[in-house]
Amino acid sequence: MPPSHLSLFSDAGYLPEELRLLSDLALFHINSNRFCETIPHKFKNLKLLFELDLSNNRFARKLPRVVLQLPQLKFLDLRFNEFEGSIPKELFDKPLDAIFMNHNRFRLDLPDNFNNSPVSVIVLANNKFHDCVPSSLGNTSNLNEIILMNNGFRSCLPTEIGNLKNVTVFDVSFNQLLGSLPNSIGGMISLEYIPSSICTLPNLQNFTYSYNFFIGEPPVCLSLPDFNDKRNCLPNRPLQRFRSCGALCYEIRIRIRQ
């Protein structure tokens, strides 16, 4: 019988079209090789493919349309390649759970239909997007982690990000975002860590992140001229929630260790 899981190793070369004959293939992992060009169009015959990991290769050109034709695909990893052009809107219409596309050459605006996706983790860092973080991002109901760092975004953050109540990691550092953080960011009640890049902003004088459930605090934040971190779950800091809400803080720490 054809294998359900296939891993390939190569110094360099192309993916053979004959792989399409492995019709029962569910997991296809070829990360950390030197495969190049693109994915053969006839891979669309892999109707049971659940995971596709092409990371850390030399694939180029636009995102292959065949990816959009895999009906069972849930996990897509294209990290550390040379894919370019735009990301097609249809990607966010697919029932994907995890999307990793960081360290490529994707550019232009992100599609505005983020909210169609049931994705829980999406990493798009280190590409060449620009202009706006789409407001539809805030209506992506299942999202837990979103990393958009180092992409050249130049707009303000949309107020809709306050709707991301399940997001634990939200990273938009090393962009060119303008204006102030929207007040709605207080609605992101599941955020667990504060990125150190916030506290190294050259003109930042006051940073208040009190009355949340943060469990991690970069030491650099403690050197700000004025900051307020009370009523969180921060160890070795005064005025935290441990007495009144210790069980919840303990539960958060246990969940992160798992």
C-alpha positions in Angstrom: 0.0 0.0 0.0 1.2 3.6 -0.6 2.6 5.3 2.5 0.5 7.7 4.5 3.6 9.7 5.6 6.5 10.6 3.3 9.7 12.5 4.1 12.3 13.2 1.4 15.9 14.2 1.6 17.9 15.8 -1.2 20.9 18.0 -1.9 19.2 19.7 -4.7 16.5 19.1 -7.4 12.9 19.2 -8.3 9.9 17.4 -6.9 9.0 14.5 -9.3 5.5 14.6 -10.6 5.2 10.8 -10.0 4.6 11.6 -6.3 1.0 12.3 -7.4 0.5 8.5 -7.6 0.7 8.3 -3.8 -3.0 8.9 -3.5 -3.2 7.8 0.1 -0.6 10.2 1.3 -1.6 12.2 4.4 1.7 13.8 5.6 4.3 15.2 3.3 7.4 16.6 5.0 10.5 17.7 3.0 11.8 20.5 5.2 15.4 21.4 5.3 16.5 20.3 1.8 17.4 22.2 -1.4 14.4 21.5 -3.5 13.7 24.3 -5.9 11.3 25.7 -8.5 7.7 25.0 -7.4 5.2 22.2 -6.5 4.0 20.2 -9.5 0.5 21.0 -10.4 -0.5 17.3 -10.4 -0.1 17.2 -6.7 -3.7 18.2 -6.7 -4.4 14.4 -6.9 -3.3 14.0 -3.3 -6.8 14.3 -2.0 -6.0 13.0 1.5 -3.1 15.2 2.2 -3.4 16.7 5.7 0.0 18.2 6.4 2.3 19.9 3.8 5.7 21.0 5.1 8.0 22.5 2.5 9.9 24.7 4.8 13.6 25.6 4.5 14.1 24.8 0.8 14.5 26.9 -2.3 11.0 27.0 -3.7 10.3 30.2 -5.6 7.7 31.9 -7.8 4.1 32.6 -6.7 2.3 30.5 -4.1 1.4 27.4 -6.0 -2.3 27.2 -6.8 -2.2 23.5 -6.2 -2.1 24.3 -2.4 -5.6 25.7 -2.8 -6.8 22.4 -4.4 -6.0 20.1 -1.5 -9.4 19.5 0.2 -8.1 17.9 3.4 -5.2 20.2 4.1 -5.0 21.6 7.6 -1.3 22.4 8.2 0.7 24.4 5.7 4.4 25.3 6.3 6.2 27.3 3.6 8.7 29.0 5.9 12.2 29.9 4.7 11.7 29.7 0.9 11.7 32.3 -1.9 8.0 32.4 -2.7 7.0 35.9 -4.0 4.0 37.9 -5.2 0.7 38.2 -3.3 -1.1 35.8 -1.1 -4.3 34.7 -2.8 -7.6 35.4 -1.0 -8.6 31.8 -1.4 -6.0 30.7 1.1 -8.2 32.2 3.9 -11.2 30.5 2.6 -9.7 27.0 3.3 -10.3 25.2 6.6 -6.6 25.4 7.6 -5.6 25.3 11.3 -2.0 26.5 11.0 -0.3 28.6 8.4 3.5 29.3 8.5 4.7 31.5 5.6 7.4 33.6 7.3 10.8 34.4 5.7 9.7 34.5 2.1 9.3 37.3 -0.4 5.5 37.8 -0.4 4.5 41.4 -0.9 1.6 43.7 -1.6 -1.3 44.0 0.8 -2.7 41.1 2.8 -6.1 39.9 1.7 -9.1 41.4 3.5 -10.9 38.1 4.2 -8.9 37.0 7.2 -12.2 36.5 9.1 -13.2 33.6 6.7 -10.4 31.4 8.1 -10.7 29.1 11.1 -6.9 29.2 11.6 -5.6 29.2 15.1 -1.9 30.0 14.4 -0.6 32.1 11.6 3.0 33.4 11.1 3.7 35.8 8.3 6.8 37.5 9.6 9.7 38.7 7.5 8.0 39.2 4.2 7.5 42.4 2.3 3.9 43.4 2.9 3.0 47.0 3.3 0.2 49.5 4.0 -2.6 48.1 6.2 -3.1 45.4 8.7 -6.5 44.3 7.5 -9.4 45.1 9.9 -10.9 41.6 9.2 -8.1 40.2 11.3 -10.0 41.2 14.4 -12.9 38.9 13.4 -10.9 35.7 13.1 -12.7 33.9 15.8 -10.3 30.9 16.4 -7.0 32.7 16.3 -4.6 32.0 19.2 -1.3 33.3 17.8 -0.6 35.9 15.1 2.9 37.0 14.2 3.3 39.8 11.6 6.7 41.2 12.6 9.1 42.9 10.2 6.8 43.3 7.2 6.8 47.0 6.5 3.2 47.7 7.7 2.7 51.5 7.8 -0.8 52.0 8.9 -2.4 52.2 12.4 -3.5 49.0 14.0 -7.3 48.5 13.4 -9.6 48.9 16.4 -11.0 45.4 15.6 -8.0 43.7 17.1 -9.8 44.2 20.5 -12.1 41.4 19.3 -9.3 38.9 19.5 -10.2 37.6 22.9 -8.5 34.2 22.5 -5.1 35.5 21.2 -2.2 34.7 23.5 0.6 35.9 21.1 0.3 39.1 19.1 3.5 40.4 17.5 3.6 43.3 15.1 7.1 44.5 16.1 9.7 45.9 13.6 7.1 47.5 11.3 6.4 51.2 10.7 3.0 51.4 12.4 1.8 54.9 13.0 -0.4 56.6 15.6 -1.4 55.3 19.0 -2.5 51.8 20.1 -6.3 51.6 20.0 -8.1 51.5 23.3 -9.8 48.3 22.2 -6.5 46.5 22.8 -7.8 46.1 26.3 -10.2 43.5 24.9 -7.4 41.1 24.1 -7.9 39.5 27.5 -5.9 36.3 26.8 -2.5 38.0 26.0 0.1 36.5 28.2 3.4 38.2 27.4 4.6 41.7 26.7 7.1 41.9 23.9 10.3 43.7 24.9 10.2 45.8 21.7 7.4 47.9 23.1 9.5 49.0 26.1 12.5 50.0 23.8 10.5 52.5 21.8 12.8 55.6 21.8 10.2 58.1 22.9 8.1 56.0 25.2 7.7 57.7 28.6 4.6 55.9 30.1 3.4 52.4 29.7 0.4 51.1 31.6 -0.6 47.5 31.3 -2.2 47.0 34.7 -5.4 45.0 35.4 -4.6 42.1 33.1 -3.3 38.6 33.5 0.2 39.0 32.1 2.6 36.4 33.5 5.8 37.6 31.7 7.3 41.1 31.8 10.6 42.1 30.0 13.1 43.6 32.5 13.6 46.5 30.2 10.0 47.7 31.0 11.1 48.2 34.6 13.5 50.9 33.6 10.9 53.1 31.9 10.4 56.6 33.5 6.8 55.7 34.3 5.0 52.4 34.1 2.2 50.6 35.8 2.1 46.8 36.0 -0.1 46.2 39.0 -2.9 43.6 39.2 -1.4 41.1 36.8 0.2 37.7 37.6 3.8 38.8 37.5 6.2 37.0 39.9 8.3 39.1 42.3 6.3 42.3 41.6 4.1 44.1 44.1 0.3 44.6 43.9 -0.4 41.5 41.8 -3.4 39.3 41.7 -2.0 36.3 43.5 -4.1 36.6 46.6 -7.4 37.4 45.0 -7.0 35.5 41.8 -4.2 33.1 42.5 -5.9 30.0 41.1 -6.4 31.6 37.7 -2.8 32.7 37.5 -1.7 29.3 38.5 -3.9 27.7 35.8 -2.4 30.0 33.2 1.2 29.1 34.2 0.4 25.3 34.1 -1.2 25.6 30.6 1.9 27.3 29.2 4.2 24.6 30.5 2.2 21.8 28.8 
